[in-house]
Amino acid sequence: MKHVFVIAEAGVNHNGSLELAKKLADKAKEAGADAVKFQTFRSANLVCKNAEKADYQRENGDKSESQLQMLQKLELTAKMHEELKEYCEQKQIMFLSTPFDMESIDLLEEMGMPVYKIPSGEITNLPYLRKIGSLRKKVILSSGMSNLEEIKEAVKILRECGTADISVLHCNTQYPTPMEDVNLNVMQTLRKELGLPVGYSDHTKGIEVPIAAAALGAEIIEKHFTLDKEMDGPDHKASLEPEELKQMITAIRNIEKALGSPEKKVTDSERANIAVVRKSIVAKKPIRKGECFTEDNITTKRPGNGISPMLWDSVIGQAATRDYDMDEMIEG
């Protein structure tokens, strides 16, 4: 059974609070996630001072502040990162964080980050890709806002720098993503064109799309979650609350089991139903010894522990070796 690696994306939903970040780690663990992921950035390294917010950021926060001002309130210090990673280790859930600038890559590398998640916005950032690639760690590459050629180029750069273990996540970066723009079938294209493990990073409302992605063979699922959708901050409203996250992960685990084997066979759970549900050849009416079996005097009825109806043609025309009452199974 293939295990879907579920990343509970806490992102910046801690609102800059280490205490809230730890609570998010707790909820991710309780929900059954494999990893809880945060975001590592130095605001001044990430955006210019006059950079505007995205539409969803304006709608879910202070409309008067710049993107830089917003991010400064969401930034975690290096010490907070170290304490948060240690806390996740104690809780036995993998700590992950996405670096958004070169200095942040260095910080995470010093902390011994085992996996690097590249966000969609960095897929065309050549120096960033080269730096991540040179670390030769496992890489999870989100592909929102990109076309196939841009994804192939990013993968090529990572490989040229020495990274071999790469997974690619299909993604749409709109918060929330309209259903008509999800295009889950892109996962099949990525798998075929890249020959790499594929997954899905979800920004839709609800839980049905990531569950569907798991059914389509996603090996990694990433989903934003929050303690409370009504909290102030850019990503809360498009995130799951803890109980929803738990429901999503439970469903994904059920999908893992349900996908099962490609071999079509009788399963142990249904084997006992064969005799109950299938049919056997039986007497349609009383038949005397020596009388021939015909379409008029035999039929098929449950249970299925007698002669199979698939042998109908070989039974027709044979002489009865004994008397049969109606509904009595014909013997070979």
C-alpha positions as CSV (number, residue, x, y, z in Angstrom):
1,M,0.0,0.0,0.0
2,K,1.5,3.3,-1.1
3,H,1.6,6.0,1.7
4,V,0.6,9.5,0.7
5,F,2.9,12.0,2.4
6,V,0.6,14.6,3.9
7,I,2.0,18.1,4.7
8,A,-0.1,20.2,7.0
9,E,0.8,23.7,5.7
10,A,0.8,26.0,8.8
11,G,2.6,28.6,6.6
12,V,2.2,32.0,8.3
13,N,-1.0,31.2,10.1
14,H,0.9,31.5,13.4
15,N,0.7,35.3,12.9
16,G,4.3,35.7,14.1
17,S,3.6,33.9,17.5
18,L,5.8,31.0,18.5
19,E,3.0,29.9,20.9
20,L,0.5,29.7,18.0
21,A,3.1,27.9,15.8
22,K,3.5,25.2,18.5
23,K,-0.3,24.8,18.7
24,L,-0.4,24.4,14.9
25,A,2.2,21.7,15.2
26,D,0.1,20.0,17.9
27,K,-3.0,20.0,15.7
28,A,-1.1,18.7,12.7
29,K,0.1,15.8,14.8
30,E,-3.3,15.1,16.2
31,A,-4.8,15.1,12.7
32,G,-2.3,12.5,11.5
33,A,-0.2,14.6,9.2
34,D,3.3,13.4,8.3
35,A,4.8,16.9,8.5
36,V,3.9,20.4,9.5
37,K,5.4,23.1,7.3
38,F,6.0,26.7,8.0
39,Q,7.6,29.6,5.9
40,T,11.0,31.0,6.5
41,F,11.8,34.5,5.2
42,R,13.5,37.8,5.9
43,S,10.9,40.3,4.8
44,A,13.5,42.8,3.6
45,N,15.1,40.1,1.4
46,L,11.8,38.9,0.0
47,V,9.9,42.0,-1.2
48,C,10.6,45.6,-2.2
49,K,9.3,48.2,0.2
50,N,6.7,49.4,-2.4
51,A,5.5,45.9,-3.4
52,E,1.7,45.6,-3.4
53,K,-0.3,42.8,-1.8
54,A,-2.0,40.1,-3.8
55,D,-5.8,40.6,-4.0
56,Y,-6.5,37.8,-1.5
57,Q,-4.0,39.4,1.0
58,R,-5.8,42.8,0.7
59,E,-9.2,41.2,1.2
60,N,-8.0,39.3,4.4
61,G,-6.0,41.9,6.2
62,D,-5.2,45.6,6.6
63,K,-5.8,47.2,3.2
64,S,-3.6,50.2,4.0
65,E,-0.4,48.3,4.7
66,S,2.2,47.2,2.1
67,Q,3.2,43.6,1.5
68,L,6.5,44.3,3.4
69,Q,4.6,45.6,6.4
70,M,2.3,42.6,6.4
71,L,5.2,40.1,6.1
72,Q,7.2,41.8,8.9
73,K,4.4,40.9,11.3
74,L,4.5,37.2,10.2
75,E,8.3,36.7,10.4
76,L,9.8,34.1,12.8
77,T,13.3,34.7,14.1
78,A,16.1,32.2,13.8
79,K,15.7,31.3,17.5
80,M,12.0,30.7,17.1
81,H,12.8,28.4,14.2
82,E,15.2,26.4,16.3
83,E,12.7,26.1,19.2
84,L,9.9,25.2,16.9
85,K,11.9,22.5,15.2
86,E,12.9,21.0,18.6
87,Y,9.3,21.1,19.6
88,C,8.2,19.2,16.5
89,E,10.8,16.6,17.1
90,Q,9.5,16.1,20.7
91,K,6.0,15.8,19.2
92,Q,7.3,13.3,16.6
93,I,6.1,15.2,13.6
94,M,8.5,16.3,10.8
95,F,9.3,20.0,10.8
96,L,9.5,21.5,7.4
97,S,9.7,25.1,6.3
98,T,9.8,26.8,2.9
99,P,12.7,29.2,2.4
100,F,11.8,32.4,0.4
101,D,15.3,34.0,0.2
102,M,19.0,33.0,0.2
103,E,19.6,33.9,3.8
104,S,16.6,31.7,4.8
105,I,18.1,28.7,2.8
106,D,21.3,29.1,4.9
107,L,19.3,29.2,8.1
108,L,17.4,26.0,7.3
109,E,20.6,24.3,6.1
110,E,22.3,25.1,9.4
111,M,19.3,23.5,11.2
112,G,19.7,20.3,9.2
113,M,16.6,20.6,7.0
114,P,16.1,17.1,5.4
115,V,13.7,18.2,2.7
116,Y,13.5,21.5,0.8
117,K,10.1,22.7,-0.4
118,I,10.4,25.2,-3.3
119,P,7.3,27.5,-3.5
120,S,5.6,28.2,-6.8
121,G,7.0,31.8,-6.9
122,E,10.6,30.6,-7.0
123,I,10.3,28.3,-9.9
124,T,11.8,30.9,-12.3
125,N,14.5,32.1,-9.8
126,L,17.7,30.8,-11.2
127,P,20.1,31.7,-8.4
128,Y,17.6,30.3,-5.8
129,L,17.2,27.0,-7.7
130,R,21.0,26.6,-8.1
131,K,21.5,27.2,-4.3
132,I,18.8,24.6,-3.4
133,G,20.0,22.2,-6.0
134,S,23.6,22.4,-4.7
135,L,22.5,21.1,-1.3
136,R,21.6,17.8,-2.9
137,K,18.7,17.2,-0.5
138,K,15.2,15.9,-1.4
139,V,13.3,18.6,-3.1
140,I,9.5,19.1,-3.4
141,L,8.8,21.6,-6.2
142,S,5.4,23.4,-6.4
143,S,4.4,24.4,-9.9
144,G,1.7,27.0,-9.5
145,M,1.6,29.8,-12.1
146,S,4.0,27.9,-14.4
147,N,3.8,26.0,-17.7
148,L,5.3,22.6,-18.5
149,E,8.5,24.1,-20.1
150,E,9.2,26.2,-17.0
151,I,8.8,23.2,-14.8
152,K,11.1,21.1,-16.9
153,E,13.7,23.9,-16.9
154,A,13.6,24.2,-13.1
155,V,14.0,20.4,-12.7
156,K,16.9,20.5,-15.2
157,I,18.6,23.2,-13.1
158,L,18.2,21.3,-9.9
159,R,19.6,18.1,-11.5
160,E,22.5,19.9,-13.0
161,C,23.4,21.2,-9.5
162,G,23.4,17.7,-8.1
163,T,19.9,17.1,-6.8
164,A,18.4,13.8,-7.8
165,D,15.4,13.2,-5.5
166,I,12.7,15.6,-6.8
167,S,8.9,15.5,-6.5
168,V,6.7,18.0,-8.3
169,L,3.4,19.2,-6.9
170,H,0.6,20.4,-9.2
171,C,-0.7,23.7,-7.8
172,N,-2.9,26.7,-8.4
173,T,-1.8,29.7,-6.3
174,Q,-5.2,31.5,-6.2
175,Y,-6.6,31.6,-2.7
176,P,-9.1,30.1,-2.8
177,T,-8.8,28.3,-6.2
178,P,-11.9,28.1,-8.3
179,M,-12.9,24.5,-9.0
180,E,-12.8,25.1,-12.7
181,D,-9.1,26.1,-12.4
182,V,-8.0,23.1,-10.4
183,N,-7.2,20.8,-13.3
184,L,-6.2,17.7,-11.4
185,N,-5.6,15.8,-14.6
186,V,-2.4,17.9,-14.9
187,M,-0.8,15.4,-12.4
188,Q,-1.0,12.7,-15.1
189,T,0.8,15.0,-17.5
190,L,3.5,15.9,-15.1
191,R,4.0,12.2,-14.2
192,K,4.3,11.3,-17.9
193,E,6.4,14.2,-19.0
194,L,8.8,14.4,-16.1
195,G,9.0,10.7,-15.0
196,L,9.0,12.0,-11.4
197,P,6.8,11.4,-8.3
198,V,3.9,13.9,-8.4
199,G,1.6,15.4,-5.8
200,Y,-0.8,18.2,-5.2
201,S,-0.7,21.4,-3.2
202,D,-4.2,22.6,-2.6
203,H,-5.7,26.0,-2.2
204,T,-9.4,25.2,-2.7
205,K,-12.0,25.5,-0.1
206,G,-13.0,22.2,1.6
207,I,-11.4,18.8,1.5
208,E,-12.8,17.0,-1.5
209,V,-10.1,18.1,-4.0
210,P,-7.1,16.8,-2.1
211,I,-9.0,13.5,-1.5
212,A,-9.6,13.3,-5.2
213,A,-5.9,14.0,-5.9
214,A,-5.0,11.1,-3.6
215,A,-7.3,8.9,-5.6
216,L,-5.6,10.0,-8.8
217,G,-2.2,8.9,-7.4
218,A,-0.8,11.9,-5.7
219,E,2.1,10.8,-3.6
220,I,2.3,14.1,-1.6
221,I,-0.6,16.3,-0.5
222,E,-0.1,19.7,1.0
223,K,-3.0,21.7,2.5
224,H,-3.1,24.9,4.5
225,F,-4.7,24.8,7.9
226,T,-5.3,27.2,10.8
227,L,-6.5,27.2,14.3
228,D,-9.4,29.5,13.4
229,K,-10.5,30.8,10.0
230,E,-11.7,34.0,11.6
231,M,-8.2,35.1,12.7
232,D,-6.5,38.1,11.2
233,G,-4.0,37.2,8.5
234,P,-3.8,36.6,4.7
235,D,-4.2,32.8,4.6
236,H,-6.6,31.9,7.4
237,K,-9.9,32.0,5.4
238,A,-8.6,29.7,2.7
239,S,-7.3,27.2,5.3
240,L,-8.8,24.2,7.0
241,E,-9.6,24.2,10.7
242,P,-8.1,21.3,12.8
243,E,-11.2,19.1,12.6
244,E,-11.4,19.5,8.8
245,L,-7.7,18.7,8.5
246,K,-8.3,15.5,10.5
247,Q,-11.3,14.6,8.3
248,M,-9.2,15.1,5.1
249,I,-6.3,13.0,6.3
250,T,-8.6,10.2,7.5
251,A,-10.2,10.2,4.1
252,I,-6.8,10.1,2.3
253,R,-5.7,7.2,4.5
254,N,-8.9,5.4,3.5
255,I,-8.2,6.1,-0.2
256,E,-4.7,4.6,0.2
257,K,-6.3,1.4,1.4
258,A,-9.0,1.5,-1.2
259,L,-6.6,1.9,-4.1
260,G,-5.1,-1.4,-3.2
261,S,-3.8,-3.8,-5.8
262,P,-4.2,-3.6,-9.6
263,E,-4.9,-7.3,-9.7
264,K,-8.6,-8.2,-10.1
265,K,-9.3,-11.1,-7.8
266,V,-11.8,-12.3,-5.2
267,T,-11.0,-10.7,-2.0
268,D,-11.1,-12.4,1.4
269,S,-13.9,-10.1,2.6
270,E,-16.2,-11.1,-0.3
271,R,-15.4,-14.8,-0.7
272,A,-18.2,-15.9,1.5
273,N,-20.7,-14.0,-0.7
274,I,-20.1,-16.3,-3.7
275,A,-22.4,-19.0,-2.6
276,V,-25.0,-16.6,-1.4
277,V,-25.2,-14.3,-4.5
278,R,-24.3,-16.5,-7.4
279,K,-26.7,-19.0,-8.9
280,S,-26.7,-22.8,-9.6
281,I,-28.6,-24.9,-12.0
282,V,-31.8,-26.2,-10.3
283,A,-35.0,-28.1,-11.2
284,K,-37.6,-25.7,-12.5
285,K,-40.3,-28.3,-11.8
286,P,-40.3,-32.0,-10.7
287,I,-38.1,-34.1,-12.9
288,R,-38.2,-37.9,-13.1
289,K,-35.2,-40.2,-13.3
290,G,-34.2,-40.8,-17.0
291,E,-35.9,-37.6,-18.1
292,C,-33.6,-35.2,-20.2
293,F,-32.8,-31.8,-18.9
294,T,-34.3,-29.1,-21.1
295,E,-34.9,-25.3,-21.1
296,D,-38.4,-26.1,-19.8
297,N,-37.4,-28.2,-16.7
298,I,-34.3,-26.5,-15.4
299,T,-33.4,-22.9,-14.4
300,T,-30.9,-20.9,-12.4
301,K,-31.4,-19.8,-8.8
302,R,-29.5,-18.9,-5.7
303,P,-27.5,-20.2,-3.8
304,G,-24.3,-20.7,-5.9
305,N,-22.8,-23.8,-4.4
306,G,-24.1,-26.2,-7.1
307,I,-23.4,-26.5,-10.8
308,S,-22.5,-23.2,-12.3
309,P,-24.8,-21.7,-14.9
310,M,-21.7,-21.3,-17.1
311,L,-22.1,-25.1,-17.6
312,W,-25.7,-24.8,-18.9
313,D,-25.0,-26.0,-22.4
314,S,-23.3,-29.2,-21.1
315,V,-26.2,-30.0,-18.8
316,I,-28.9,-29.5,-21.4
317,G,-29.7,-32.9,-23.0
318,Q,-28.3,-35.0,-20.3
319,A,-30.6,-37.6,-18.6
320,A,-31.4,-37.2,-14.9
321,T,-29.8,-39.9,-12.8
322,R,-32.4,-39.6,-10.1
323,D,-35.7,-37.8,-9.4
324,Y,-35.6,-34.1,-8.6
325,D,-38.1,-32.0,-6.8
326,M,-38.7,-28.3,-7.8
327,D,-35.7,-26.0,-6.7
328,E,-33.5,-29.0,-6.0
329,M,-29.9,-28.5,-7.3
330,I,-29.0,-30.6,-10.3
331,E,-26.1,-32.9,-9.7
332,G,-23.3,-33.6,-12.2
